[in-house]
Amino acid sequence: MTKFVLIAALGAIASVSAEGPPAVSLGKAGTYAILSKAGISTVPTSVITGDIGVSPIAFTAITGFSLVADSTNTFATSTQVTGKVYAANYAPPTPATLTPTIGDMEIAYTDAAGRHTPDFLNLGSGNLGGQTLAPGLYKFGSSVIIPTDCTIEGTNETGSTDTWIFQMSGDLVMAANKEVILTGGAKASNIVWQVAGYVEVKAGAHMEGILLVKTAAHFRTGSSLTGRILAQTAVTLQSSTVTQPSD
């Protein structure tokens, strides 16, 4: 009897599965902390952990970083970037590598935007302030604001593999000095924000997750992100910190 109970318990543990929608594949874009089609600018000093890149635009669209070209001219470095800086007009094989990477970013955006049957529709009329957000697909037919702290909460047993997708037809704006808080094992790498408009993270605020942005991404003075900025237009930083997820 004891043996049967033990086997049944082990079977129950093995059957525990992640909560939330199927993950969005970032492809090669998932190797970048910041990726943009139209440029990346900083008002120094920003701190970026991970690679950054622009394509199809040239390296002249990366401003404020005081870039130093590598001897191979395939990449550059900056004291503000722990990683490498890539641009479409650097020496081969960089251009040929960036083109499919940008394609993967666009595919990921289309995938996230095209998910159907949301678990939550227009939650809080687009106001996520004070909300505790369970794994799932969230759809908003409007802009989304985060005027106060909000919490993204995993399910503990599967929290590290739980997933969240936030779809919005407008902008994503986070108020100054507010925070997205992760609990229950939730990971920034499993949180996707699909934003048809622009993203603005105001001064001193902290965001978590992968930002798939159709238009611009603005990070104001002292703001921070644990995640990635994958933008189809420009990214602007003002003494901001961007740290790519550990997994």
DOSELUM-772924 format. One record per residue (C-alpha): x, y, z; residue in one letter. Coordinates in Angstrom, 1 decimal. Layout:
X Y Z A
...
This chain:
0.0 0.0 0.0 M
2.8 2.4 0.9 T
4.6 1.6 -2.4 K
1.4 2.3 -4.3 F
0.9 5.7 -2.6 V
4.5 6.6 -3.3 L
4.2 5.8 -7.0 I
0.9 7.7 -7.2 A
2.5 10.7 -5.5 A
5.5 10.6 -7.9 L
3.1 10.4 -10.8 G
1.2 13.5 -9.6 A
4.5 15.4 -9.3 I
5.6 14.4 -12.7 A
2.3 15.5 -14.2 S
2.6 19.1 -12.9 V
2.9 21.4 -15.9 S
3.6 25.0 -16.5 A
0.8 27.5 -16.4 E
0.1 30.0 -19.1 G
0.3 30.1 -22.9 P
2.9 28.4 -25.1 P
6.1 30.4 -24.9 A
7.0 32.9 -27.6 V
10.2 31.9 -29.4 S
12.6 34.9 -29.9 L
15.0 33.0 -32.1 G
18.3 34.7 -32.6 K
16.8 37.9 -31.2 A
16.8 36.3 -27.8 G
20.6 36.7 -27.7 T
20.3 40.5 -27.4 Y
19.6 42.8 -24.5 A
18.6 45.6 -26.9 I
17.8 45.2 -30.6 L
16.4 48.0 -32.8 S
15.7 48.7 -36.5 K
16.0 52.4 -36.1 A
18.7 53.2 -33.5 G
19.7 53.1 -29.9 I
20.6 56.3 -28.0 S
21.8 57.0 -24.4 T
22.2 59.9 -22.2 V
25.2 58.6 -20.3 P
25.8 56.8 -18.2 T
23.6 53.8 -18.9 S
24.5 50.2 -17.9 V
23.6 47.4 -20.3 I
24.4 43.8 -19.6 T
24.3 41.9 -22.9 G
24.8 42.6 -26.6 D
23.0 45.4 -28.4 I
22.5 45.8 -32.1 G
20.9 47.8 -34.9 V
19.8 46.7 -38.4 S
19.2 47.7 -41.2 P
20.4 51.1 -40.0 I
24.1 51.9 -39.6 A
26.2 52.3 -36.5 F
25.8 56.0 -36.7 T
22.3 55.5 -35.2 A
23.9 54.2 -32.0 I
24.6 57.4 -30.1 T
26.0 58.4 -26.7 G
27.9 55.2 -26.2 F
31.4 56.4 -27.4 S
31.9 53.3 -29.4 L
35.3 51.8 -30.0 V
35.5 49.5 -33.1 A
37.2 46.1 -32.7 D
40.2 45.5 -34.9 S
38.1 43.2 -37.1 T
35.4 45.9 -37.5 N
32.8 43.2 -37.0 T
31.6 44.8 -33.7 F
32.3 47.6 -31.3 A
32.5 48.0 -27.6 T
31.5 50.6 -25.1 S
32.1 51.2 -21.4 T
28.4 51.3 -21.0 Q
27.8 47.8 -22.5 V
28.9 44.5 -21.0 T
28.8 42.7 -24.3 G
29.3 43.6 -27.9 K
27.7 46.3 -30.1 V
26.6 45.3 -33.6 Y
25.4 47.3 -36.6 A
24.3 46.4 -40.1 A
27.3 48.2 -41.8 N
30.0 46.5 -39.8 Y
32.3 44.0 -41.6 A
31.1 40.5 -42.5 P
29.7 38.3 -41.2 P
27.8 40.8 -39.0 T
25.3 42.1 -41.7 P
24.4 38.5 -42.7 A
23.9 37.6 -39.0 T
21.8 40.6 -38.2 L
19.3 40.3 -41.0 T
17.7 37.0 -39.8 P
18.0 38.2 -36.2 T
15.7 41.2 -37.1 I
13.5 38.7 -38.9 G
13.2 36.6 -35.8 D
12.3 39.7 -33.8 M
9.4 40.5 -36.2 E
8.2 36.9 -36.2 I
8.1 36.9 -32.4 A
6.1 40.1 -32.4 Y
3.6 38.7 -34.9 T
3.3 35.5 -32.9 D
2.7 37.3 -29.6 A
0.2 39.7 -31.3 A
-1.7 36.8 -33.0 G
-2.5 34.7 -30.0 R
-6.2 34.1 -29.6 H
-8.6 33.3 -26.8 T
-7.2 35.4 -23.9 P
-7.6 34.3 -20.4 D
-8.1 37.9 -19.3 F
-9.7 40.6 -21.5 L
-9.2 44.3 -20.8 N
-8.3 43.6 -17.1 L
-8.7 46.7 -15.0 G
-9.6 48.7 -18.2 S
-5.9 48.7 -18.9 G
-4.8 49.8 -15.5 N
-2.5 47.2 -13.9 L
-1.6 49.2 -10.8 G
-2.0 47.1 -7.7 G
-2.8 44.0 -9.7 Q
-1.5 40.5 -9.0 T
-1.1 38.8 -12.4 L
-1.4 35.1 -12.7 A
0.1 33.2 -15.7 P
-2.0 33.6 -18.8 G
-2.7 35.5 -22.0 L
-3.9 39.1 -21.4 Y
-5.5 41.1 -24.2 K
-6.1 44.9 -24.1 F
-7.9 46.8 -26.8 G
-6.3 50.0 -25.5 S
-3.1 51.4 -23.9 S
-1.9 49.9 -20.6 V
-0.7 51.9 -17.6 I
1.1 50.9 -14.5 I
0.6 53.8 -12.1 P
1.4 51.8 -9.0 T
3.4 48.7 -8.3 D
2.1 45.5 -9.7 C
3.0 41.8 -9.1 T
3.5 39.0 -11.6 I
3.0 35.8 -9.6 E
4.0 32.3 -10.6 G
2.4 29.2 -9.2 T
5.4 28.2 -7.0 N
5.6 24.5 -8.2 E
5.9 25.5 -11.8 T
6.7 29.2 -11.4 G
10.0 29.1 -13.2 S
8.3 27.8 -16.4 T
5.0 29.7 -16.1 D
4.4 32.1 -18.9 T
2.7 35.5 -19.5 W
1.8 37.3 -22.7 I
0.4 40.8 -22.5 F
-1.1 42.0 -25.8 Q
-2.0 45.7 -26.2 M
-3.2 47.7 -29.2 S
-1.9 51.0 -27.7 G
1.0 52.1 -25.5 D
2.6 50.8 -22.3 L
3.4 53.5 -19.8 V
4.9 52.9 -16.3 M
4.8 55.7 -13.7 A
7.9 57.1 -12.1 A
9.5 55.1 -9.2 N
7.1 52.2 -9.6 K
8.0 48.5 -9.9 E
6.9 45.3 -11.5 V
7.5 42.7 -8.8 I
8.1 39.0 -9.5 L
7.0 36.3 -7.0 T
6.2 32.6 -7.0 G
9.2 31.7 -9.1 G
8.2 34.0 -12.1 A
11.0 34.8 -14.4 K
11.5 37.8 -16.6 A
12.4 35.6 -19.6 S
8.9 34.1 -19.5 N
7.1 37.4 -19.6 I
6.3 39.0 -22.9 V
4.8 42.5 -23.5 W
3.6 42.9 -27.1 Q
3.1 46.6 -27.6 V
1.6 48.0 -30.8 A
2.4 51.6 -29.7 G
5.4 52.8 -27.7 Y
6.8 51.9 -24.3 V
7.7 54.5 -21.7 E
9.3 53.6 -18.4 V
9.4 56.8 -16.4 K
12.2 58.0 -14.1 A
13.3 55.5 -11.4 G
10.8 52.8 -12.4 A
11.7 49.1 -12.8 H
10.2 46.9 -15.5 M
10.5 43.1 -15.9 E
10.1 41.0 -19.1 G
10.6 40.9 -22.8 I
9.4 44.1 -24.6 L
8.3 43.4 -28.2 L
7.7 46.9 -29.3 V
6.2 48.0 -32.7 K
7.3 51.6 -32.2 T
9.6 53.4 -29.8 A
10.9 52.5 -26.4 A
11.8 55.3 -23.9 H
13.5 54.6 -20.6 F
13.7 57.8 -18.5 R
16.4 58.8 -16.0 T
17.3 56.1 -13.6 G
14.8 53.6 -14.9 S
15.7 49.9 -15.3 S
14.7 46.6 -16.9 L
15.4 43.0 -16.3 T
14.6 41.6 -19.7 G
15.1 42.6 -23.3 R
14.1 45.5 -25.5 I
13.3 44.3 -29.1 L
12.0 47.4 -30.9 A
11.0 47.9 -34.5 Q
11.9 51.6 -34.3 T
14.1 53.6 -31.9 A
15.2 52.9 -28.3 V
16.2 55.9 -26.1 T
17.9 55.5 -22.7 L
18.5 58.1 -20.0 Q
21.1 56.8 -17.5 S
19.1 53.6 -17.6 S
20.0 50.0 -16.6 T
19.1 47.1 -18.9 V
20.0 43.6 -17.7 T
19.2 40.6 -19.9 Q
17.6 37.6 -18.1 P
20.0 34.9 -16.9 S
18.1 32.2 -18.9 D
